[in-house]
């Protein structure tokens, strides 16, 4: 398919060039102008490519570079494995699965398998029978009256305001079609979230959607929305990996009247979430808040999300669970590599524990205090591939989420303009001219396809490992280099099973 497109483009360019040269000057100029105008109108009204809808004619430069100039890209712009924050190989991986294109990769691995950061999974010469459908995970402890059956892979927290209305609606429709959940982000629940997909309502330090005029928690507003049918779980956001201890930022350019009304703030102003919660300020206070939200939501699963900074503080939370008898239904673990639309660079680069170490610490600490059996662990940080899910579940997670992966499935090209309101793909902007380029009827299918294909490939990895179900995954199946020797995660990070 790719070669056919390349041939068509090259042939069309050559024919058009010959005609223009032969007929030049006036007839050739008229022909050239007519071709450009025709192409422009075609680009404006086609629905599959956001870049072309938003940038008619000139948008083809990007596709031409991809189709006929991979060597230019690779040798003069960026290699397939060095791009930051997400390299080209991973972006292509997501695009191909979202568009139902080829899942194969030519000519072998491009990774340096002797690099100290390389990790690999054990496989069996007696692979298990592949599951026909992915298993689901029941989230809800003994105090939960409405447990939720979650997919292994879901949409991580991204707010309306940070993302466009078309992006949010496409994500939610994709979640509905694929039967997985959509985390609202801390920006509240908009009408674009309510298209039939399951929601995890994230409550941040700004209490958007359930706040008083002075910015504190409003129990009555929370109770009303928490009992909406599509809201399946409640997540208290303590901190986010990309900006732990800082709070969220919604630039004034994105804060229009509609978004301000949803959040309960003044429009056209920078919206800054406080660094910490006003509803609690210690471990016991957090757990009492969990208990309060569970009661107000009539027993829906309630958990909290955090990036690990102080190990001592998380240990205190676990000890308080034993003292009070109050346990969250789930804990979402974020890492310092987590994504964001806007954050100070020092917070993004130097604050918080990296994802893998944070997940290892949280799961081991929960096991140490005999709490893991009652609490599901969700994780989200650079989860893009089937192997990422496999590794996370081996380390100790029960469920995985992805934010940037889902953005790429929508059509994000990593333009790195999330904080400017000038996202060219209409994903991370509220500029109407750019938003209209993101065609919901096309993009929700790509979200569903990405989810479906990545789980299908996860099941293939699971079978290759010799495991019959995800419950059999463990740290002995993942290897990393330690002191120039390959060691399994079980050898390097032996799981603590009790106090």
C-alpha positions in Angstrom: 0.0 0.0 0.0 2.8 2.4 1.0 4.6 1.7 -2.3 1.5 2.2 -4.3 0.9 5.6 -2.7 4.5 6.5 -3.3 4.3 5.5 -7.0 1.1 7.5 -7.5 2.5 10.6 -5.9 5.8 10.4 -7.8 4.0 9.7 -11.1 1.5 12.5 -10.6 4.3 15.0 -9.8 6.3 14.0 -12.9 3.3 14.2 -15.3 2.2 17.5 -13.9 5.8 18.9 -14.2 6.1 17.7 -17.8 2.8 19.3 -18.8 3.6 22.6 -17.1 7.0 22.7 -18.8 5.6 21.8 -22.3 2.7 24.3 -22.0 4.6 27.1 -20.3 4.3 30.1 -19.9 0.6 31.0 -19.8 -1.2 27.7 -20.4 1.3 26.0 -18.1 0.8 28.6 -15.4 -3.0 28.2 -15.7 -2.7 24.4 -15.5 -0.4 24.6 -12.4 -2.7 27.0 -10.7 -5.8 24.8 -11.5 -4.0 21.7 -10.1 -3.1 23.5 -6.9 -6.7 24.9 -6.4 -8.2 21.5 -7.1 -5.8 19.9 -4.6 -6.6 22.5 -2.1 -10.3 21.9 -2.3 -9.8 18.2 -2.1 -7.7 18.5 1.0 -10.2 20.8 2.7 -13.1 18.4 2.2 -11.4 15.0 2.7 -11.9 13.6 6.2 -9.0 11.1 6.9 -6.0 13.4 7.3 -6.2 16.3 9.8 -3.0 18.0 8.6 -4.3 18.3 5.1 -7.7 19.6 6.2 -6.0 22.3 8.4 -3.1 23.0 6.0 -4.3 22.4 2.4 -1.6 21.8 -0.2 1.4 22.7 2.0 0.4 19.8 4.3 1.5 17.4 1.6 5.1 18.3 2.3 5.0 16.3 5.5 3.6 13.3 3.7 6.1 13.6 0.8 8.9 13.6 3.3 7.5 10.5 4.9 6.9 8.7 1.7 9.8 9.6 -0.5 12.3 11.0 1.9 12.9 8.5 4.7 16.6 8.8 4.1 16.5 12.6 4.5 14.6 12.1 7.7 16.8 9.4 9.1 20.2 11.0 8.3 19.5 14.7 8.5 16.6 15.2 10.9 16.1 12.3 13.3 16.9 8.6 13.5 14.1 6.1 14.0 15.1 5.3 17.6 16.5 8.6 18.9 13.4 10.9 18.7 12.3 12.6 22.0 10.1 12.2 23.9 8.7 9.5 21.6 10.9 8.1 18.9 9.7 7.5 15.3 9.5 3.7 15.6 7.0 4.0 18.5 5.0 6.7 16.7 4.9 4.5 13.6 3.9 1.5 15.7 0.9 3.4 17.0 -0.1 4.9 13.6 0.0 1.5 11.9 -2.2 -0.2 14.5 -4.6 2.8 14.6 -5.0 2.7 10.8 -5.1 -1.1 10.6 -1.8 -1.2 8.5 1.1 -3.6 8.5 2.1 -4.9 11.9 5.4 -6.3 10.7 8.8 -4.7 10.9 11.5 -5.2 8.2 15.1 -6.4 8.4 15.3 -7.2 12.1 15.7 -5.2 15.3 17.0 -1.7 15.3 17.7 -1.7 19.0 21.1 -2.0 20.6 20.5 -5.3 22.4 23.8 -4.9 24.4 22.8 -1.5 25.7 22.5 -1.4 29.5 18.9 -0.1 29.2 17.8 -2.9 26.9 15.2 -5.3 28.4 13.8 -8.5 27.1 11.2 -11.1 27.9 11.6 -14.8 28.4 9.8 -17.1 25.9 9.0 -20.8 26.0 9.7 -23.4 23.5 6.3 -24.7 24.5 4.1 -21.7 24.0 0.7 -21.7 25.6 -2.6 -21.6 23.6 -3.4 -18.0 22.7 -6.5 -16.6 24.5 -9.3 -15.7 22.2 -10.2 -12.5 24.1 -8.3 -10.5 26.7 -9.2 -11.0 30.3 -10.7 -8.2 32.3 -9.9 -7.0 35.8 -12.5 -6.4 38.5 -11.8 -3.3 40.5 -13.5 -2.9 43.8 -12.7 -3.9 47.4 -14.9 -5.1 50.2 -16.4 -1.6 50.8 -17.2 -1.1 47.1 -20.9 -1.7 46.1 -20.4 -1.1 42.4 -17.2 -2.9 41.3 -16.0 -2.2 37.7 -14.7 -4.7 35.1 -11.8 -2.9 33.4 -9.9 -3.6 30.2 -6.2 -4.2 30.6 -5.5 -1.1 28.4 -7.4 2.2 28.7 -7.2 6.0 28.1 -5.2 7.8 30.7 -6.1 11.2 32.2 -6.4 14.1 29.7 -8.7 17.0 30.3 -11.1 18.8 28.1 -9.4 22.2 27.6 -6.0 20.6 27.4 -7.5 18.5 24.5 -10.0 19.8 22.0 -13.7 18.9 22.1 -13.3 16.8 19.0 -10.4 14.9 20.5 -12.3 14.2 23.7 -15.4 13.0 21.9 -13.4 10.8 19.5 -11.6 9.2 22.5 -14.9 8.6 24.3 -16.6 7.0 21.3 -13.5 4.8 20.8 -13.7 3.7 24.4 -17.4 3.0 24.0 -16.8 0.9 20.9 -13.8 -1.0 22.4 -15.3 -1.4 25.9 -12.5 0.3 27.8 -12.5 3.3 30.1 -11.7 6.9 29.5 -10.1 8.9 32.3 -11.4 12.5 32.2 -8.4 14.2 33.6 -8.8 16.8 36.3 -10.6 19.3 34.1 -14.1 18.0 34.9 -16.7 16.2 32.9 -17.8 17.9 29.6 -20.6 16.9 27.3 -18.0 15.5 25.0 -17.0 13.0 27.6 -20.7 11.8 27.8 -20.9 9.9 24.5 -21.4 6.4 26.0 -17.9 5.5 27.0 -17.1 4.4 30.6 -15.5 7.3 32.6 -13.0 7.5 35.4 -13.7 10.9 36.9 -10.4 12.4 38.1 -10.6 14.8 41.0 -7.6 17.1 41.2 -6.5 19.8 43.6 -8.6 22.4 41.8 -11.8 20.2 42.3 -13.0 21.2 38.8 -16.6 20.3 38.4 -17.1 19.9 42.1 -15.7 23.1 43.6 -17.0 26.0 45.7 -16.5 29.6 44.5 -13.3 29.8 46.7 -11.9 26.6 45.1 -12.6 24.1 47.9 -14.4 20.7 47.5 -18.2 20.8 47.1 -19.7 17.5 48.2 -23.2 18.2 46.7 -21.8 19.0 43.2 -19.6 15.9 43.5 -22.5 13.7 44.5 -24.6 14.7 41.6 -22.0 14.0 38.9 -20.4 10.9 40.6 -23.8 9.2 40.3 -24.1 9.7 36.5 -24.4 6.3 34.8 -21.2 6.7 32.7 -19.0 7.5 35.7 -17.7 4.1 36.7 -14.8 5.0 39.1 -13.4 8.0 40.9 -9.7 8.9 41.0 -8.2 11.4 43.4 -5.2 13.0 41.7 -2.5 13.7 44.3 0.3 14.3 41.8 1.3 13.8 38.2 4.6 12.4 37.0 5.4 15.2 34.6 4.9 17.9 37.2 4.7 16.3 40.7 4.2 18.8 43.5 3.3 21.6 41.1 -0.4 21.3 40.0 -1.9 21.6 36.6 -1.8 24.5 34.2 -4.4 25.5 31.6 -3.2 28.4 29.6 -5.6 31.4 29.2 -5.6 30.8 25.4 -7.4 27.5 25.9 -9.7 28.6 28.7 -12.8 29.7 26.8 -16.3 30.4 28.3 -17.4 26.8 27.9 -14.4 25.3 29.6 -14.5 27.9 32.3 -18.2 27.0 33.0 -17.4 23.2 33.2 -14.5 23.9 35.6 -16.1 26.6 37.6 -13.5 29.3 37.0 -13.2 32.6 35.2 -12.7 32.4 31.4 -9.7 33.6 29.5 -7.4 33.4 32.5 -4.6 31.0 33.3 -6.0 28.2 35.4 -3.6 26.9 38.0 -4.4 23.9 40.1 -2.9 24.2 43.6 0.1 21.9 44.3 -1.8 20.1 47.1 -5.3 19.3 48.2 -7.3 21.5 50.6 -9.6 18.6 51.6 -6.8 16.7 53.4 -3.2 17.2 54.4 -2.0 13.9 55.7 -2.3 10.1 55.1 -5.4 9.6 57.3 -7.1 12.6 55.8 -6.6 11.1 52.3 -8.2 7.9 53.4 -11.1 9.6 55.0 -11.6 11.5 51.8 -11.5 8.2 49.9 -14.2 6.9 52.3 -16.3 10.1 51.8 -16.2 9.9 48.0 -17.1 6.3 48.0 -20.2 7.0 50.2 -21.2 10.0 48.1 -20.9 7.9 44.9 -23.0 5.1 46.4 -20.1 2.7 46.6 -18.3 3.2 43.3 -14.6 2.3 43.2 -12.5 5.1 44.5 -8.7 5.3 44.3 -5.9 7.8 44.0 -3.1 8.6 41.5 0.3 9.7 42.5 3.9 10.0 41.4 6.4 8.8 44.0 8.6 11.4 45.6 9.0 10.5 49.2 9.0 6.7 49.9 8.3 7.5 53.6 5.0 9.3 52.7 3.7 6.3 50.7 4.7 3.9 53.6 2.7 6.2 55.9 -0.3 5.9 53.7 -0.1 2.1 53.8 0.3 2.1 57.6 -2.7 4.4 57.9 -4.7 1.9 55.8 -4.0 -0.7 58.5 -4.8 1.7 61.3 -8.1 3.0 59.9 -9.2 0.0 58.0 -9.9 2.2 55.0 -8.4 1.1 51.7 -8.7 2.6 48.2 -10.0 0.3 45.5 -7.1 1.1 43.3 -3.9 3.1 43.1 -2.6 4.7 39.9 1.2 4.9 39.7 2.7 7.6 37.4 6.3 8.1 36.6 8.6 11.1 36.1 8.6 10.4 32.4 4.8 11.1 32.2 3.4 13.4 29.6 1.8 16.8 30.0 0.6 19.7 27.9 2.3 22.3 30.0 4.8 22.2 32.9 8.0 23.9 34.0 10.9 22.1 32.5 12.7 21.5 35.8 9.6 19.7 37.1 9.3 17.6 33.9 13.0 16.7 34.0 14.1 16.4 37.6 11.3 15.9 40.0 9.8 12.5 41.0 10.8 8.8 40.7 11.0 7.2 37.2 8.0 5.0 36.3 9.6 1.5 36.6 11.1 2.1 40.0 7.9 3.7 41.2 5.8 0.8 40.1 8.2 -1.7 41.7 8.2 0.3 45.0 4.5 0.7 45.2 3.7 -3.0 44.5 6.3 -4.2 46.8 5.2 -1.9 49.6 1.6 -3.0 49.2 2.7 -6.6 49.3 4.8 -5.9 52.4 1.8 -4.6 54.3 -0.5 -7.4 52.9 -2.6 -4.9 51.0 -2.0 -5.8 47.4 -4.7 -8.5 47.4 -7.3 -5.8 48.2 -6.0 -3.0 45.9 -5.6 -3.0 42.2 -2.6 -1.1 40.7 -3.1 0.9 37.5 0.0 2.4 35.8 0.5 5.0 33.1 3.7 6.3 31.7 4.9 5.7 28.2 2.8 2.7 27.7 2.7 2.4 23.9 3.3 -1.2 22.9 2.2 -4.7 23.7 5.6 -5.3 25.4 5.1 -2.3 27.6 1.9 -3.8 28.9 3.5 -7.2 29.3 6.4 -5.7 31.3 4.1 -3.6 33.5 2.0 -6.6 34.4 5.1 -8.7 35.1 6.4 -6.0 37.5 3.1 -5.9 39.4 0.5 -3.7 37.7 -3.0 -5.0 37.1 -4.2 -2.5 34.5 -2.4 -0.1 32.1 -3.4 3.3 30.8 -1.9 5.5 28.0 -2.3 9.2 27.2 0.2 10.0 24.6 -0.4 6.7 22.8 -4.1 7.5 22.5 -3.2 11.1 21.3 -1.0 9.6 18.5 -3.8 7.2 17.6 -6.0 10.3 17.1 -3.4 11.8 14.8 -1.0 13.7 17.0 2.4 14.2 15.2 4.4 15.3 18.2 4.6 18.9 17.0 5.3 19.9 20.7 2.9 22.8 20.6 0.5 21.5 23.3 1.0 24.6 25.5 0.4 27.2 22.7 -3.1 26.4 21.4 -1.6 25.9 18.0 -1.6 22.1 17.7 -1.7 21.5 13.9 -3.7 18.3 14.2 -6.5 19.7 16.3 -5.8 17.4 19.2 -4.4 19.8 21.8 -6.0 23.1 20.9 -9.3 24.9 21.1 -8.7 27.0 18.0 -11.9 26.3 16.0 -10.0 26.4 12.6 -7.7 23.7 13.8 -10.2 21.6 15.7 -12.5 21.2 12.7 -9.7 19.3 10.9 -10.0 16.4 13.4 -13.0 14.5 12.0 -14.6 12.6 14.9 -16.2 9.9 12.7 -12.8 8.9 11.4 -10.7 9.3 14.5 -12.7 7.3 17.1 -12.2 4.2 14.9 -8.5 4.7 15.1 -8.6 4.8 18.9 -10.6 1.6 19.0 -8.3 0.0 16.4 -5.2 0.9 18.5 -6.7 -0.6 21.6 -7.9 -3.7 19.9 -4.6 -4.4 18.1 -2.3 -3.7 21.0 -4.2 -6.2 23.2 -4.2 -8.8 20.4 -0.4 -8.5 20.2 -0.2 -8.7 24.0 -2.1 -12.0 23.9 0.5 -13.2 21.4 3.4 -12.3 23.8 1.5 -13.9 26.7 1.2 -17.2 24.7 4.9 -17.0 23.7 5.9 -16.7 27.3 4.2 -20.0 28.1 1.6 -18.3 30.3 -2.1 -19.2 29.9 -3.5 -16.1 31.6 -2.2 -12.6 32.7 -2.4 -13.7 36.3 0.6 -16.0 35.7 2.9 -13.1 34.7 5.7 -12.4 37.1 9.1 -10.8 37.4 11.0 -13.9 36.4 9.9 -13.3 32.8 11.6 -9.9 32.3 15.4 -9.5 32.1 17.7 -6.5 32.3 21.5 -6.0 32.4 23.0 -5.6 35.9 26.7 -5.4 36.3 27.2 -6.7 32.7 25.1 -9.8 33.6 21.5 -10.5 32.5 19.3 -10.9 35.5 15.5 -11.3 35.8 13.5 -8.8 37.7 12.7 -11.5 40.2 16.5 -11.9 40.9 17.0 -8.1 41.0 13.7 -7.1 42.7 12.5 -10.1 44.7 8.8 -9.4 45.5 8.0 -8.9 49.2 4.9 -11.0 49.9 4.1 -10.1 53.5 5.2 -8.0 56.5 
